[in-house]
């Protein structure tokens, strides 16, 4: 005997198939979006790490240049006068120099 086709059943089956397909499409879109976000997150982390390394290199280069400059240039006298022992030493040297100048003036 022939199988009777019920239009309501056929419609419902077709509707269920379409719902499954649409759900699968949604899942695929969500997975693609997650992959994109994960990739963008990794790219952002890579860029941040690269920027941090470049900043570290720049700061270390500046510090090295400042240290070289500090050792190459003699310190001004005003910074030497801040140390008490040096002040006394410079005063003695100054007194001797002034004394010799006075002696020359007297002659």
Secondary structure as UniProt FT lines:
FT   HELIX           7..72
FT   HELIX           77..80
FT   TURN            81..82
FT   HELIX           84..106
//
